[in-house]
Amino acid sequence: MNCLDFEDPLDLLLENSEPAPGCMDYHVPVLADEVVAFLRPAPGILFLDGTVGGGGHSERLLQAGARVIALDRDPEALAYAAGRLAPFAHRLTLLQANYADAAQALDSLGIADIGGALIDIGVSSHQLDTAARGFSLLHDGPLDMRMGADTTVTAADLVNEESPENLVRILREYGEENSAVRIVSHLVHLRSSMRFETTGQLADAVSDVIPRTGRRHPATRVFQALRIAVNDELGSLHRGLDAISGRLARGARFGVITFHSLEDRIVKRYFKHRSSEWLDRPEWPEPRRNPDRIFRLLTPHPIDPGPEEIEANPRARSAKLRIVEHIQP
């Protein structure tokens, strides 16, 4: 199986999906042509890539002559990107930081505003495929799932110590897991006499409750939910949207690539609210101007990958790109 044969990021968790050599690399950047077309990188424009990953999107921005400040929580991603983007080092700054802290990162460089920004919320194949990171069902490893050193709580901490009520909430909200109550009840029973330490232990425990009936492992949504909770991914998205929006120069464009409905819903609502000129509520006698409007919405509907990209990279199938343009001085 080639790295590009996965239908979406969750398929990397499949127990029987053995990676081919090279799958330890970072994923191919999705919607790269569309990103370049809408963000319009050019010489002299400063872009923020809030999730550099393997550097694929940054590379395209740099190839167009732009300057790039690239952030990532994961030091392994930064090291990989540094090697890939070495020919552009004179126009590139790499920083280990969560994009939610973009304002602080820019302040540390003495930068007041930027000419464009991109965040790609997808999890890299490298993170999912590396056993020691604890993200994957593919290889047994420590039950960790932290994306960077800024996170102290591990997936093991949640599984072993979190209250049953909160574990159920995590699985339902972040994994959309319909069997959350049954799964948590079994985990709580087991943890009374043992401590979950590895991904294999957790996967086996979930399989005890939900027998495998198809290609996808029954613990896939549980792993997704724990990863989101450990890294506060949705909280980071909310904070990152605000942080980056507040540093855009007039005319700057801001793109976000999402891979599942939880993220896309947040981005859709945020961009819609901040690009709406008028607000109307049933209790108001008439519509009012929106004091939060700073954007022009460039994508009323998300941009999806075309058939050629999906054929070349099936992982792109679930990607959605939304873009706005800053219109306030």
C-alpha positions as CSV (number, residue, x, y, z in Angstrom):
1,M,0.0,0.0,0.0
2,N,1.3,3.4,-0.9
3,C,1.1,6.4,1.5
4,L,-1.5,8.0,-0.8
5,D,-3.9,5.0,-0.7
6,F,-5.6,6.1,2.5
7,E,-9.1,7.5,2.1
8,D,-8.8,9.9,4.9
9,P,-6.7,10.5,8.1
10,L,-8.7,8.0,10.1
11,D,-7.8,5.2,7.7
12,L,-4.2,5.5,8.8
13,L,-5.4,4.0,12.1
14,L,-6.7,0.8,10.5
15,E,-5.2,-2.2,12.1
16,N,-4.5,-4.0,8.8
17,S,-3.2,-1.1,6.8
18,E,0.5,-1.8,6.6
19,P,2.4,1.3,5.5
20,A,4.8,1.1,2.6
21,P,8.4,2.4,2.8
22,G,8.2,6.2,2.7
23,C,4.9,6.4,4.6
24,M,6.8,7.7,7.6
25,D,7.1,11.0,5.6
26,Y,4.7,13.8,6.0
27,H,1.5,13.9,3.9
28,V,1.2,15.4,0.5
29,P,-0.3,18.9,0.8
30,V,-3.9,18.9,-0.2
31,L,-5.6,21.6,-2.4
32,A,-2.2,23.2,-3.0
33,D,-3.1,24.7,-6.3
34,E,-6.2,26.2,-4.9
35,V,-4.3,27.6,-1.9
36,V,-1.9,29.4,-4.2
37,A,-4.7,30.6,-6.5
38,F,-6.7,32.1,-3.7
39,L,-4.0,33.4,-1.4
40,R,-2.1,34.9,-4.3
41,P,1.5,34.7,-2.9
42,A,4.0,37.0,-4.5
43,P,7.4,38.6,-3.8
44,G,7.4,40.8,-0.8
45,I,4.2,39.4,0.8
46,L,4.6,37.9,4.3
47,F,2.5,34.8,5.0
48,L,1.9,32.9,8.2
49,D,1.7,29.1,7.8
50,G,0.3,28.1,11.2
51,T,0.6,24.4,10.7
52,V,3.7,23.8,8.6
53,G,3.7,20.0,8.9
54,G,6.0,18.7,6.2
55,G,6.3,22.1,4.6
56,G,4.3,21.3,1.4
57,H,2.1,24.4,1.5
58,S,4.9,26.7,2.7
59,E,7.0,25.4,-0.2
60,R,4.4,26.5,-2.7
61,L,4.2,30.0,-1.1
62,L,7.9,30.3,-1.1
63,Q,8.2,29.2,-4.7
64,A,6.0,32.1,-5.6
65,G,8.5,34.5,-4.0
66,A,6.7,35.2,-0.7
67,R,8.2,35.3,2.7
68,V,6.9,32.8,5.2
69,I,6.7,32.5,9.0
70,A,5.9,28.8,9.7
71,L,4.7,27.5,13.0
72,D,4.2,24.0,14.3
73,R,3.7,22.4,17.8
74,D,5.7,19.3,16.7
75,P,9.5,19.6,16.7
76,E,9.8,16.7,14.4
77,A,7.6,18.5,11.8
78,L,9.8,21.6,12.1
79,A,13.0,19.6,11.6
80,Y,11.5,17.9,8.5
81,A,10.3,21.2,7.1
82,A,13.6,22.8,7.7
83,G,15.3,20.3,5.6
84,R,12.7,20.4,2.8
85,L,12.7,24.2,2.7
86,A,16.4,24.8,3.1
87,P,16.7,26.4,-0.4
88,F,14.3,29.1,0.8
89,A,15.9,29.7,4.3
90,H,16.6,33.4,3.6
91,R,12.8,34.0,3.3
92,L,11.7,31.5,5.9
93,T,11.3,31.6,9.7
94,L,10.4,28.5,11.6
95,L,9.0,28.6,15.1
96,Q,7.8,25.9,17.5
97,A,4.4,27.2,18.5
98,N,0.7,26.4,18.5
99,Y,-1.0,28.5,15.8
100,A,-3.4,29.5,18.6
101,D,-0.5,31.5,19.9
102,A,0.2,33.2,16.6
103,A,0.0,36.7,18.0
104,Q,2.7,36.0,20.6
105,A,4.8,34.3,17.9
106,L,4.6,37.4,15.7
107,D,5.3,39.7,18.6
108,S,8.4,37.8,19.3
109,L,9.6,38.6,15.8
110,G,8.5,42.2,16.0
111,I,5.9,41.8,13.3
112,A,2.6,43.8,13.6
113,D,0.7,42.4,10.7
114,I,0.9,39.8,7.9
115,G,-0.2,39.7,4.2
116,G,-1.9,36.3,4.3
117,A,-2.3,33.2,6.4
118,L,-3.1,29.5,6.1
119,I,-3.8,26.7,8.6
120,D,-4.2,23.1,7.6
121,I,-5.9,21.2,10.4
122,G,-5.0,17.8,9.1
123,V,-2.9,15.3,11.1
124,S,0.2,14.2,9.3
125,S,0.7,10.6,8.2
126,H,4.1,10.8,10.1
127,Q,2.3,11.5,13.4
128,L,-0.3,8.8,12.9
129,D,2.3,6.2,11.7
130,T,5.0,6.7,14.3
131,A,4.3,4.1,17.1
132,A,6.1,6.1,19.8
133,R,3.7,9.1,19.3
134,G,0.8,7.0,20.4
135,F,-1.7,8.1,17.8
136,S,-2.1,4.9,15.8
137,L,-3.9,1.6,15.9
138,L,-1.4,0.3,13.4
139,H,1.5,-0.3,15.8
140,D,1.4,-0.7,19.6
141,G,3.0,2.2,21.4
142,P,2.7,4.4,24.5
143,L,-0.8,5.9,24.9
144,D,0.4,9.4,24.4
145,M,-1.1,11.4,21.5
146,R,0.6,14.7,22.3
147,M,1.4,16.9,19.3
148,G,4.0,19.0,21.1
149,A,5.7,19.8,24.4
150,D,3.1,22.5,25.1
151,T,0.8,19.7,26.1
152,T,1.3,17.9,29.4
153,V,-1.8,15.6,29.7
154,T,-1.6,12.3,27.7
155,A,-4.2,10.0,26.4
156,A,-3.3,7.6,29.1
157,D,-4.0,10.3,31.7
158,L,-7.5,10.7,30.3
159,V,-8.3,7.0,30.0
160,N,-7.0,6.2,33.5
161,E,-8.0,9.2,35.5
162,E,-10.8,11.2,33.9
163,S,-14.3,10.9,35.3
164,P,-16.7,8.5,33.5
165,E,-19.0,11.4,32.7
166,N,-16.3,13.4,31.1
167,L,-14.9,10.5,29.1
168,V,-18.4,9.9,27.7
169,R,-18.6,13.6,26.7
170,I,-15.2,13.4,25.0
171,L,-16.1,10.3,23.0
172,R,-19.5,11.8,22.0
173,E,-18.4,15.3,21.2
174,Y,-15.0,14.7,19.6
175,G,-15.4,11.2,18.2
176,E,-19.2,11.2,17.5
177,E,-19.1,7.8,19.1
178,N,-22.6,6.3,19.5
179,S,-21.4,3.6,21.9
180,A,-19.6,6.0,24.2
181,V,-21.5,4.9,27.4
182,R,-20.8,1.2,26.8
183,I,-17.1,1.8,26.0
184,V,-16.5,4.0,29.0
185,S,-18.2,1.6,31.3
186,H,-15.9,-1.2,30.2
187,L,-12.8,1.1,30.4
188,V,-13.7,2.1,33.9
189,H,-14.2,-1.5,34.9
190,L,-10.8,-2.5,33.6
191,R,-8.9,0.5,35.0
192,S,-10.0,-0.5,38.5
193,S,-7.5,-3.3,38.4
194,M,-5.0,-2.1,35.8
195,R,-3.6,1.0,34.1
196,F,-3.8,1.6,30.4
197,E,-0.3,2.2,29.1
198,T,-0.4,1.4,25.4
199,T,-2.4,2.0,22.3
200,G,-2.8,-1.8,21.9
201,Q,-4.4,-2.2,25.4
202,L,-7.0,0.5,24.6
203,A,-7.7,-0.8,21.1
204,D,-8.3,-4.3,22.5
205,A,-10.6,-3.0,25.3
206,V,-12.8,-1.2,22.8
207,S,-12.9,-4.3,20.6
208,D,-14.2,-6.2,23.6
209,V,-17.3,-3.9,23.5
210,I,-17.7,-3.3,19.7
211,P,-16.8,-6.3,17.5
212,R,-15.2,-5.4,14.2
213,T,-17.6,-5.7,11.4
214,G,-15.9,-3.8,8.6
215,R,-12.6,-2.4,7.4
216,R,-12.4,0.3,10.0
217,H,-11.2,-0.6,13.5
218,P,-13.9,-0.1,16.2
219,A,-11.6,2.0,18.2
220,T,-10.9,4.5,15.4
221,R,-13.4,7.2,16.7
222,V,-12.2,6.7,20.3
223,F,-8.6,7.4,19.2
224,Q,-9.7,10.5,17.3
225,A,-11.7,11.8,20.3
226,L,-8.8,11.3,22.7
227,R,-6.3,13.0,20.3
228,I,-8.6,16.0,20.0
229,A,-9.1,16.2,23.7
230,V,-5.4,15.8,24.6
231,N,-4.3,18.5,22.2
232,D,-7.3,20.8,22.7
233,E,-7.6,20.9,19.0
234,L,-11.0,22.6,18.8
235,G,-10.1,25.1,21.5
236,S,-6.9,25.9,19.6
237,L,-8.9,26.4,16.4
238,H,-11.2,28.9,18.1
239,R,-8.3,30.8,19.6
240,G,-6.2,30.5,16.4
241,L,-9.0,32.0,14.2
242,D,-9.1,35.0,16.5
243,A,-5.4,35.4,16.9
244,I,-4.6,35.2,13.1
245,S,-7.6,37.3,12.1
246,G,-6.4,40.1,14.4
247,R,-3.0,40.3,12.6
248,L,-4.1,40.4,9.0
249,A,-3.4,43.5,7.0
250,R,-6.1,45.0,4.8
251,G,-6.5,42.9,1.7
252,A,-4.8,39.9,3.3
253,R,-6.4,36.5,2.6
254,F,-6.8,33.8,5.2
255,G,-7.4,30.1,4.3
256,V,-8.3,27.2,6.5
257,I,-8.2,23.5,5.4
258,T,-10.3,21.1,7.5
259,F,-10.7,17.3,7.4
260,H,-13.8,16.6,9.5
261,S,-17.1,18.1,10.3
262,L,-16.3,19.3,13.8
263,E,-13.5,21.6,12.5
264,D,-15.3,22.7,9.4
265,R,-18.4,23.7,11.3
266,I,-16.3,26.0,13.5
267,V,-14.6,27.6,10.6
268,K,-17.8,28.0,8.6
269,R,-19.6,29.8,11.4
270,Y,-16.6,32.0,12.3
271,F,-16.1,33.1,8.7
272,K,-19.8,33.6,8.1
273,H,-20.3,35.7,11.2
274,R,-17.2,37.9,10.6
275,S,-18.1,38.5,7.0
276,S,-21.9,39.3,7.5
277,E,-22.7,43.0,7.2
278,W,-26.0,42.7,9.0
279,L,-27.2,40.7,12.0
280,D,-30.9,39.9,12.6
281,R,-32.5,38.3,15.6
282,P,-36.1,37.5,16.3
283,E,-36.1,39.8,19.4
284,W,-34.8,42.8,17.5
285,P,-37.2,45.3,15.8
286,E,-34.9,45.5,12.8
287,P,-31.5,44.2,11.6
288,R,-28.3,45.8,13.0
289,R,-24.9,46.3,11.6
290,N,-22.4,43.6,12.6
291,P,-19.7,45.2,14.7
292,D,-17.5,42.1,14.2
293,R,-17.4,42.2,10.4
294,I,-13.8,42.4,9.1
295,F,-13.9,39.9,6.2
296,R,-15.3,39.4,2.7
297,L,-16.2,35.8,2.2
298,L,-14.5,34.4,-0.9
299,T,-15.9,30.8,-0.6
300,P,-19.6,30.8,0.1
301,H,-19.2,27.0,-0.3
302,P,-16.0,25.2,0.6
303,I,-13.5,24.3,-2.1
304,D,-13.3,20.5,-2.4
305,P,-10.5,18.5,-4.2
306,G,-11.1,17.7,-7.8
307,P,-11.3,14.2,-9.2
308,E,-7.7,14.2,-10.4
309,E,-6.3,15.2,-7.0
310,I,-8.5,12.6,-5.3
311,E,-7.3,9.9,-7.7
312,A,-3.7,10.9,-7.1
313,N,-4.1,11.3,-3.3
314,P,-7.3,9.7,-1.9
315,R,-6.5,11.2,1.5
316,A,-7.6,14.6,0.1
317,R,-11.2,13.4,-0.3
318,S,-12.4,14.8,3.0
319,A,-10.5,18.1,2.8
320,K,-12.4,21.4,2.6
321,L,-10.9,24.8,2.0
322,R,-12.5,28.1,3.1
323,I,-11.0,31.5,2.4
324,V,-11.8,35.1,3.5
325,E,-10.2,38.5,2.7
326,H,-9.6,41.1,5.3
327,I,-11.5,44.3,4.4
328,Q,-10.9,46.6,7.4
329,P,-8.1,49.1,7.7
